[in-house]
């Protein structure tokens, strides 16, 4: 059996294993909760109060299993490239359990145990991890101890970086102008090449020969892009009517997963509004006692696709703040350059406290609930600030700005514009539920310690 068929076979086995194990996850979680944990005093439930597994838990188990499989497919788990990648599995399982547990809250005929959902999440992660470890070992035994030999075409900085990374243990290197692409097939057979990496510019004819070779020999073909920054996250080979196609995939925020993020934003926004509602009254009172002027401050910002919206904050500056800044020419020039001032004379005493702990941004919860912002995303910018983003402005505007983001947990106001752009672009192209969770968790200590805020 050749490597292509072997990989296809293992993908089929992986799919079947996931289907079986995930269908058992909630059943196992139910039994842990109501047969094992029930013996612990804290989790004790009267025998007559233990819910029957059928029909409610069985029904939700089927729905959860189907949803998990759909999310795994959408995360491209069942592809040769991701066959043993666990990150998209965690992402899919987390999103699935979050959606089902959230929706079950609105089902009034039966009250599901939240602990069962948490246990199901842990059981699903454990079972899928163990199955992949076992499958990896079996595949390694079947394939033997052969090293995957690579052919690196090109002799430039890209080639040197790839070799020095240590990720390719066995390779052959050849300069671009010294290889005949017409004889590449025989070279591959003689050297037992299983992967080709092109680090230099190639013509359309050479690309077609590489694609043809990929079909015939089932080897991996990788091409280093010419540009410094490519917005496509992945490039995959395909064909239409025999015509070779390079498919470019963009940010996962565009499409189905983008809708998932919007649902999560609405749920988190609603929860935040409930939790922070007492603070609204306290902060409003402090602002009124500190200085004359309105409680809230709104400012025009650039939203998704460049749509303007008003970003809401608690007022942190004195009335007629612009006139105050006119008295300090050097500070005004600094503000016009960076749009931030470390020692801003316009900020009130209460405003300094609110800014230090980002409490002035709480009203942006309303922006999130209106669909103008996201909980996590790129930094909200003014239309004047967009000029500093240059050619990357359009890319940044493809997603909603966020209440927090990588810029927030990486220095906040201390981060310069070039770094902000890098953080925003990285977030857009590498978004996942887990990345959002990670940023939210990092935001908490960053805000509490007041790092980089002014």
Secondary structure, 3 states (H helix, E strand, C coil): CCHHHHHHHHHHHHHHHHHHHHHHHHHHHHHHHHHHHHHCHHHCCCHHHCCCHHHHHHHHHHHHHHHHHHHHHHCCCCCHHHCCCCHHHHHHHHHHHHHHHHHHCCCCCCCCCHHHHHHHHHHHHHHHHHHHHHHHHHHHHHHCCCCCEEEEECCCHHHHHHHHCCCCCEEEEECHHHCCHHHHHHHHHHHCEEEEEECCCCCHHHHHHHHHHHHHHCCEEEECCCCCCCCCCEEEEEEECCEEEEEEECCCCCCHHHHHHHHHHHHHHHHHHHHHHHHHHHHHHHHHHHCCCCCEEEEEEECHHHCEEEEEEECCECCCHHHHHCCCHHHHHHHHHHCCCCCCCCECHHHHHHHHCCHHHCCHHHHHHCCCCEEECEECCCCCHHHHHHHHHHHHCCCCEEEECCCCCCCHHHCCHHHHHHHHHHHHHCCCHHHHHHHHHHHHHHHHHCCCCC
